[in-house]
Amino acid sequence: MKQYLVILKYELFALFISPATYVATFYFLALLGIGFRFFIESFSYSDWILPPLSSLVVGLLFGAPALIPFITMRCFAEERRLGTLETLVSAPINISLLVVGKWSACFLFFLCISILSFCYPLLLLFIFPEQGYNLGFNNIEHWVGGGIYLFIFGGTFTAIGVFSSSITKNQMVAGMLTFTLLTLYIALMTFSFGDSTSDEYSSKPDKLIGALFGSFNNGLVKLEQFSVGLIDISTILNQISLTIFFLILSAIQIERLNK
Amino acid sequence: MNAENRPLPIIEVINLKKKYGRIHALKGISFSIGKGEIVGFLGPNGAGKSTTLRILSGLIPADSGEAKVCGVDLAEEEGQVRNHIGYLAENNPLPEDLRVIEYLNFRALLKGLEGSRLRDRIKIVLETCDLERKISERKIGNLSKGYRQRVGIADALLAEPRLIILDEPTIGLDPHQSAVTRKMMERLRGEVSFLLSSHILSEVEACCDRMIILSHGQIVAEGSLYDLQKRFINKTIFEIVVSGSKINIQKEVRLIDSTCELLKDDPVEASGKRRFTFSTLKGDSVAESIIKKMFQHKDLKISEFQITRPDLETIFLRATKKNWDEKDFIRAH
């Protein structure tokens, strides 16, 4: 546990001293803020059926392929390029712990950005309370639901980024691979959105796939539930298992490098 | 050091084998290293030195064979061995963005040091490796190669390891910086065992108690410099510098030892003297009796006499030559 904290601290430090992450964070938050402002302005005459706060979650979700690569691309690729991975594993440290430590740092950084983005509605509620109330920013369940949704999907997205970083020495390749995988993931969720086949009409294999990979292809459908404060445990479990899957793949890859 | 009075082994390797695809990197090597010994690991490129060091550091597993480091069986507790060793990887990769002190702090925490012990150890290794205050505050990326190497060695020393494995520790360093590394090893001689691989033979000759020469994944020679000299160079070579001689030196020498062979007969610059180089199969004592006889000659004025010892380079080339020749033969057929 102590070593995990050492790795976590070191990785967070590396992220906080890297100019690339600051530049990416600034542009991402700026664009998200502008988007959020225009959304709020046009909300009254739009056909958006979800709570306005969920627009921020959607923004973070769809913006993740542009943001996550900047956070995760260096964690293993840079170590491999410099050769410091060998020095790192020459210390008495477990490879799994190393992978989890690096992932945790990336995930925490993503959560920091998510928290910063949630400052927009919070500021609006603070400066213009009446408008904030009208938009439902005072509903705690919207905050909790959206927060948990971002938490579980952020975990998976950063795990995908860490995995991409573990399979190449080149940061750019790692970044592009993360972008591609996340775009594919989100495209799959988007294309599945609006598929109204209800449970009672679906076949058994469909039900099984739905249970196993429910949030994998129905992520946006699940957002409808989370955004109003309905916490779907199966989605949380699906995302956790997907996160663990990519972390195990990363650990296997790092172990393989040492053979 | 004889086998009987050699201390308990820190490293014990028996029939270690490793393959990379179809290439046999190690073909069953066996050796041991005692407590406090400084052992040089020599061999041409691709001989299997780095593979052996990486196996002993617990970084990669061996395919078969037995290896024990500080009593820990690598096959059973591969990770455990890293608690007992300090390892300096080839080319010494270090993170560029961190300051020296930050890096050492991070490594110390990873190695399980904490509190006052952590602070004390960092202070000690900074002193041992001459990384004074100003240097310790600098970013690693801005350091010269020599200082980077010292940072790597400081890291290897941090957790008071019983064994330090150094893969090419002085590669690319200037003679001053190499001397600093040597001094550091001298300071720790007896307390810590060192296993170092190097291509700089003079360096190994200067600081190692024993050498292990590897070629094509096999140990081709092992022992102290004296042992290796005896084994690989069975002739004693001696030089005589004489002036004003009208007699046939070769004939005079042959009268004492018929196996003596004149290897060289060179003039010594413009002094009028000549340098004769002989070899004998009968050892140092015959060479000494030859010089005694030469002194008795009235016509001979001897200004220099020395028995030359073959250096490690000669031994290295001899030891690895046979292996290279065999490989060439196999390739040709």
Interface residues (C-beta under 8 A of the other chain):
Chain A: K2 Q3 V6 I7 Y10 A14 I17 S18 L82 G83 T84 E86 T87 L88 V89 S90 A91 P92 I93 N94 N258 K259
Chain B: S57 G58 L59 I60 P61 G79 Q80 R82 N83 Y87 A89 N91 N92 P93 L94 P95 E96 D97 F106 R107 L109 L110 K111 G112 G152 D155
